[in-house]
Amino acid sequence: MAVISLLINAVTKFDLSLLLILLKTPFIIIGYHVSTIFAWKTFVVIAFLSLVLAFANFPLITSDGLLITFFGGFFLGVGIGLAMRRGCVLEGTEVLAIYTSRKTTFTIGDIILVKVGSRNSNVLPFISY
């Protein structure tokens, strides 16, 4: 949902922090089916992320798109990993993965890998069961 929020923000100039909350609300509701504590922790993390995006000023360090992509992906991955270790998530994919893993025999990692693999077909040959 973060990517969709960024795209909508780029096209409409609607506030990114509000878009994040609006587009992630359905996944918080799905999170209630996992656990009430999980849903509340997820809401707090998403609200905090929205507040940081609304009030923090991020200076442009480089204009190289490859470096921006690499470090953005790295820090996003670290943030998602830390959030999941504390019992909450930042993205809708993780909410759906946790919900699905409780209903099936697949692990959270399997579900996320298949989701990423379906988006990037070069990952699919490395999936084996």
Disulfide bonds with the S-S distance in Angstrom:
none
